[in-house]
């Protein structure tokens, strides 16, 4: 039995609240009661029996007042005067939760070939020059060469970053405050991105091999940083040992490990080098997830190399035509992660659109939240004269006002549990997308606004290497430029120290503020250039004001921000909070991120007499 509560403004004239659930698919109602009253609002509480692993619920608000509707539903998208489908109902999930550390984490994504070299692979007498020890498929590049943008050229261009190089640069993550290092794939392949693995049994020697990964994990742990790996459960490369065996003997065991359609080997999105795995094969699933020697388990844990996994194109894994084994793959992968880490591993799925079908079970803990965070942020912050396409979309993203952006975020949040939402990675961009600095039109103030949203909204924030220094790039390949370490202490414009400081301050604020890493989310205002929201936690409340342009004053009623009189400004841009008798007034001279926090007046949940019905 779980107690669920809803806070109702007195002005809403609600005289009774009923909680509606659907145990085993049949609707059921229970009455709520008032458990706390203040001058401006009432807290109603109802009891929900979690009969199913995922229990959905919503509130039916009743009123006897003449001037308000008698019948209103409240679900994850807000209040409705009509009946609504169950899609956006609130959710309670009884499956084992993600690890405790995850909600407080800040992730830093690294593309190993482009992050950092180490001294042992520098050509003699030519620091930063092309490496001379690369395999035959690779096209060596100097560290300061431009990225090859041709579709056929780019995957072969190798700048020569290594895992030891990443280890030597952990000080940068420590300085920022990031506590998870997420590495894109490290297994041997015939590309710089390595999503076409030729084996899962070893780390690519080009990156330093198994020993380099273990050295990196050990050093990361010494700094309090976890390491997340990247695995492709949907496909392998066409040079993978499993696929070689399948091609040699299509009727043999491993021949069944890959999808065939009318004797044609199926590949990921038609890319010939990426044959698709067939998870209906018991042997494949066992090889991936069963036992300490399985692919998922062997690389996890202290001395394994990784502490968690991100799963590439998880939305397609196990799906082809009439076959859909995605949830089975997710469950088995989660079980393997839990066994290998004692329940301390995080499992994040790549997903680029509506992910409601694939979370809230006992599989993926969360997703890369492109749909509910990245795309909405893009539509608000992208430059007026720059409209990128988004991961395969045939149209450029529109530029929208805050009201539509907030509505989009609310819609996507409403179709999953709060647990899944807060354990999904929020990101403004990744190694696959346009860089934020280019997205906003080379305006560093707008990059600061993007960072403000990233580090104050619910979810696990993920920063792609170089975004914090203002690295440009107008799409995925162009964004995979080498990290310009030589510019760290120069004034050549490639490293924005002021922007780094901004990220550092916001990360420190997030770590220090329970409201930001663990609080709820309540929209107060979203229109045009302005967003205002509350993050509320039993210990602390945070008021966040974000603007993409200068704006006149916006007033938030005092009834919405109880306790704001004790607010403290928490960012350099944050002025004293203008609190009047009627409300809080917010204005901005330009692009702005302002955060105020104050101690929450924690309610005493003492029952109000059962006869109380609100007095209307």
SVG drawing of the C-alpha trace seen along z (x, -y; Angstrom):
<svg xmlns="http://www.w3.org/2000/svg" viewBox="-24 -45 86 71">
<polyline fill="none" stroke="black" stroke-width="0.4" points="0.0,0.0 1.4,-3.4 0.1,-6.8 -0.2,-9.3 -0.8,-13.0 -2.0,-15.9 -1.7,-19.6 -4.8,-21.6 -5.0,-25.4 -8.0,-26.7 -8.9,-28.7 -9.7,-25.5 -12.7,-25.0 -12.2,-21.2 -14.5,-19.6 -13.6,-15.9 -10.8,-13.9 -11.0,-10.4 -8.0,-8.3 -8.6,-6.2 -6.4,-3.1 -6.8,-0.1 -5.7,3.1 -5.6,6.0 -7.1,3.7 -10.3,2.7 -10.8,-0.8 -11.2,-1.2 -11.8,-4.3 -10.7,-5.2 -11.5,-8.3 -8.8,-10.7 -8.8,-12.8 -7.3,-16.1 -4.1,-15.6 -2.8,-19.1 -4.2,-22.6 -2.5,-25.9 -3.8,-29.4 -3.7,-28.8 -3.9,-25.1 -4.9,-21.7 -3.0,-18.4 -5.2,-15.4 -4.0,-11.8 -5.2,-8.5 -4.0,-4.9 -3.1,-2.9 -2.6,0.9 0.3,1.8 -1.4,5.0 0.6,4.9 4.3,4.2 3.4,1.0 0.3,-0.8 -1.2,-3.8 -3.3,-6.3 -5.0,-9.7 -7.1,-12.0 -10.8,-12.8 -11.5,-16.3 -15.1,-17.0 -16.6,-20.4 -20.0,-21.5 -19.3,-25.2 -21.4,-26.9 -18.7,-28.8 -16.2,-26.0 -16.5,-22.7 -17.9,-19.8 -15.8,-17.2 -12.1,-17.4 -9.4,-14.9 -5.8,-15.5 -3.0,-13.4 0.5,-13.9 -0.3,-16.5 -2.5,-18.6 -6.2,-19.3 -8.8,-18.2 -12.6,-19.0 -13.2,-15.9 -12.4,-12.2 -8.9,-11.3 -7.1,-8.0 -4.8,-6.3 -1.6,-7.1 -0.6,-10.0 -1.6,-8.6 0.9,-8.8 2.8,-5.6 4.1,-3.7 6.8,-1.1 7.6,1.8 10.5,3.2 13.9,2.9 15.1,-0.7 18.2,-2.0 21.3,-2.5 21.2,-5.3 24.1,-7.2 22.6,-7.6 20.2,-10.4 23.0,-12.6 25.3,-11.8 26.7,-14.1 27.9,-12.3 30.8,-13.3 30.7,-11.6 34.0,-10.9 34.7,-9.8 38.0,-8.0 39.7,-8.7 39.1,-12.4 39.5,-13.1 43.2,-12.8 46.4,-11.1 49.1,-9.9 52.8,-10.5 53.7,-6.9 51.9,-7.0 53.2,-10.5 55.4,-10.2 59.0,-10.9 59.9,-14.5 56.3,-15.3 53.9,-15.9 50.4,-15.8 51.5,-14.3 49.9,-11.3 50.3,-8.0 52.5,-5.5 51.2,-2.4 47.6,-2.2 46.0,0.7 45.6,0.8 42.0,-0.5 42.9,-3.7 43.8,-7.0 46.1,-8.8 45.5,-12.4 47.3,-15.1 45.6,-16.2 44.9,-19.6 43.7,-18.4 40.1,-19.2 37.6,-16.3 37.0,-14.5 33.3,-15.1 32.8,-12.7 30.5,-9.8 33.1,-7.3 36.1,-9.1 35.2,-10.0 34.9,-6.5 38.5,-5.7 40.1,-9.0 41.9,-8.3 43.3,-11.1 44.8,-8.6 43.2,-9.3 43.7,-6.5 42.4,-5.3 45.6,-6.2 45.2,-9.7 41.7,-9.9 43.2,-8.7 45.8,-11.5 43.0,-14.0 40.8,-12.9 41.8,-16.1 39.5,-18.0 36.5,-15.9 37.4,-16.4 37.7,-20.1 34.2,-20.2 32.7,-18.0 31.6,-15.2 31.4,-11.8 30.6,-9.4 32.9,-9.0 30.9,-7.6 33.1,-6.1 31.7,-5.4 32.7,-1.8 36.2,-0.6 36.1,2.8 38.2,3.5 36.5,2.4 37.3,1.0 36.1,-2.6 37.0,-5.4 33.5,-5.2 33.7,-1.4 30.0,-0.7 31.0,2.0 32.8,4.3 34.8,7.2 34.9,8.8 33.6,8.2 36.4,10.2 39.1,7.4 39.7,3.7 41.1,2.3 44.9,2.2 44.7,-1.2 43.2,-2.5 45.7,-0.7 44.1,2.7 42.6,4.3 45.3,3.1 44.6,-0.6 40.9,-0.2 41.7,1.3 44.2,-1.5 41.6,-4.1 38.9,-2.5 41.3,-2.3 42.4,-5.9 38.8,-7.0 37.7,-5.2 40.5,-6.9 38.9,-10.2 35.4,-9.1 34.4,-8.7 32.5,-5.7 33.1,-4.5 30.3,-3.7 30.8,-1.5 28.9,-1.4 27.6,1.9 25.8,2.8 23.2,5.4 21.4,4.7 24.2,5.5 27.9,6.2 30.4,5.3 30.6,7.5 34.2,8.5 32.9,9.9 34.0,13.4 30.3,14.5 29.3,13.2 32.3,14.8 31.1,18.1 27.5,17.4 28.6,16.6 30.7,19.8 27.9,22.0 24.5,20.3 22.8,23.4 25.1,23.8 24.5,22.4 25.9,18.9 24.1,18.7 21.0,18.3 22.6,15.5 21.9,13.0 18.6,12.0 17.9,13.3 15.0,12.4 14.5,14.7 18.1,15.8 19.3,12.2 21.3,11.0 19.5,8.1 21.6,5.1 21.0,2.0 19.2,-0.6 20.7,1.0 24.3,0.4 26.1,3.4 28.8,3.4 26.3,3.7 24.6,7.1 21.6,7.4 21.6,9.8 18.7,12.3 17.8,12.5 15.4,15.4 18.6,17.5 19.1,18.9 22.8,19.3 23.2,15.6 21.3,14.4 23.3,16.7 26.6,15.5 25.6,11.9 24.1,12.1 24.4,15.4 27.2,15.9 30.5,14.1 32.0,14.8 29.2,13.3 29.7,10.0 27.7,7.9 29.1,9.3 32.7,9.9 33.5,6.2 31.6,5.0 32.7,4.4 35.9,3.5 38.8,4.7 36.4,5.3 36.8,2.0 33.2,0.6 30.7,-0.1 27.6,-0.6 26.4,-0.2 24.8,-2.4 23.1,-0.3 23.4,-1.5 20.1,-1.7 18.3,0.2 15.0,-0.9 15.7,1.5 17.3,4.4 15.3,7.6 12.8,6.0 12.2,7.0 8.9,7.3 6.7,9.6 9.3,10.3 9.6,8.1 12.0,9.3 13.2,5.9 11.8,6.3 13.2,9.8 16.6,8.5 16.3,5.6 15.3,7.8 18.2,10.2 20.7,7.4 19.5,5.8 19.8,9.1 23.3,9.5 24.3,5.9 22.7,6.5 24.6,9.7 27.9,8.3 27.7,5.1 25.6,6.1 22.8,3.8 25.1,0.8 25.3,0.7 23.2,-1.7 21.7,-0.6 20.8,-3.3 19.2,-2.7 19.7,-4.9 16.3,-6.0 15.5,-8.9 11.7,-9.2 8.7,-8.0 10.2,-5.5 7.1,-4.8 6.9,-1.2 10.4,-0.3 10.9,-1.6 9.0,-1.2 9.8,2.5 12.7,4.5 14.9,3.7 16.5,0.4 16.7,-2.0 16.2,-4.9 17.1,-6.3 19.0,-9.0 16.2,-11.5 16.4,-12.9 12.6,-13.2 11.6,-14.8 14.6,-17.0 17.0,-17.4 14.6,-18.2 12.5,-20.6 15.6,-22.5 16.7,-22.6 13.4,-24.2 13.7,-26.9 17.4,-27.7 18.4,-27.1 19.5,-30.3 16.9,-32.1 19.1,-31.7 20.3,-28.1 17.8,-25.2 19.5,-21.8 17.8,-18.6 17.6,-16.1 18.8,-12.5 17.2,-11.6 14.3,-14.0 13.5,-15.2 12.6,-18.7 14.6,-21.3 13.6,-21.8 11.3,-24.8 12.0,-27.6 9.2,-27.7 8.2,-29.7 8.6,-28.4 4.9,-27.5 5.2,-24.8 8.5,-23.6 7.1,-23.1 4.1,-21.4 6.3,-19.0 8.4,-18.2 5.3,-17.7 3.8,-15.3 6.9,-13.1 7.3,-13.1 3.7,-12.1 4.0,-8.8 6.7,-7.2 7.2,-6.9 8.9,-9.7 11.6,-7.1 12.3,-6.4 12.3,-10.1 14.7,-11.1 17.1,-8.2 17.2,-9.0 20.1,-11.0 19.3,-14.6 21.6,-16.0 21.7,-19.1 23.7,-17.1 25.9,-14.1 28.6,-12.7 25.8,-12.2 24.3,-15.7 25.1,-19.3 27.2,-20.9 25.3,-23.3 27.6,-26.2 26.8,-25.9 23.1,-25.2 22.6,-28.5 24.5,-30.6 27.9,-30.9 26.4,-32.8 28.1,-31.8 25.3,-33.4 22.9,-30.9 25.3,-28.1 25.1,-29.2 21.3,-29.1 21.5,-25.5 23.8,-24.5 21.4,-26.0 18.5,-23.9 20.7,-20.8 21.8,-21.1 18.6,-22.3 16.0,-20.1 15.1,-16.5 17.3,-13.7 20.9,-12.7 22.7,-15.5 25.2,-14.3 27.8,-16.7 29.6,-15.8 33.3,-16.4 34.1,-19.9 30.6,-21.4 31.9,-23.0 34.7,-24.8 32.5,-26.0 33.6,-23.5 31.6,-24.0 30.3,-21.5 27.2,-21.7 26.3,-18.0 27.5,-14.7 30.6,-14.1 31.8,-17.7 31.2,-17.7 33.6,-14.9 36.6,-17.2 39.7,-16.5 39.7,-18.2 42.1,-21.2 44.1,-20.7 46.9,-22.9 44.5,-25.8 43.7,-25.2 46.1,-28.0 46.1,-30.2 43.9,-32.9 43.4,-31.5 39.6,-31.3 39.4,-27.5 38.9,-27.1 36.4,-29.4 37.6,-29.4 34.6,-31.5 32.2,-28.9 34.1,-26.2 33.7,-28.1 29.9,-28.4 29.6,-24.7 31.7,-24.1 29.5,-26.4 26.3,-24.8 27.5,-21.3 28.6,-22.2 25.2,-23.8 23.5,-20.7 25.6,-18.4 25.0,-20.7 21.2,-21.1 18.9,-18.3 16.1,-20.2 18.0,-20.0 19.2,-16.4 16.2,-14.9 13.3,-17.4 10.0,-17.3 9.2,-19.6 6.5,-22.2 6.1,-24.7 5.3,-28.2 5.5,-30.1 6.5,-29.3 5.9,-31.8 8.0,-33.1 11.5,-33.7 10.9,-32.8 10.8,-29.6 10.2,-29.6 9.9,-26.4 10.2,-25.0 12.2,-22.0 10.8,-20.9 12.4,-18.5 11.5,-17.8 14.7,-19.6 14.9,-22.4 13.0,-24.3 14.8,-25.8 13.3,-28.5 14.8,-28.5 14.4,-31.4 15.8,-30.8 15.5,-33.3 16.8,-33.1 16.4,-36.9 15.8,-40.1 12.3,-40.4 10.2,-42.6 9.0,-41.5 7.0,-38.3 5.2,-38.1 4.7,-34.7 1.9,-34.8 3.1,-34.4 0.8,-31.5 3.0,-29.5 6.3,-30.2 5.7,-29.9 8.9,-30.6 10.6,-32.6 11.2,-35.5 14.1,-33.4 15.6,-32.7 19.3,-32.9 20.8,-33.5 22.9,-30.6 24.5,-31.6 26.6,-34.6 23.8,-36.0 21.3,-35.6 20.2,-38.9 18.2,-39.3 14.8,-38.0 12.2,-40.7 9.4,-39.6 6.4,-41.8 3.1,-41.3 1.5,-39.9 4.3,-37.8 7.8,-37.4 8.8,-39.5 11.4,-38.2 13.1,-40.1 16.2,-39.7 18.5,-42.1 19.5,-39.3 20.0,-35.5 19.9,-34.5 20.1,-31.6 19.0,-32.4 18.6,-30.0 17.3,-30.7 17.0,-28.1 15.5,-28.1 14.7,-25.6 11.4,-23.8 8.8,-24.2 8.3,-20.4 4.7,-19.6 3.6,-17.7 1.3,-15.1 -1.2,-15.1 -4.7,-13.9 -7.4,-16.5 -10.8,-15.4 -12.6,-13.1 -15.6,-15.4 -13.6,-18.2 -14.7,-18.6 -13.1,-22.0 -15.8,-24.3 -17.1,-25.3"/>
</svg>
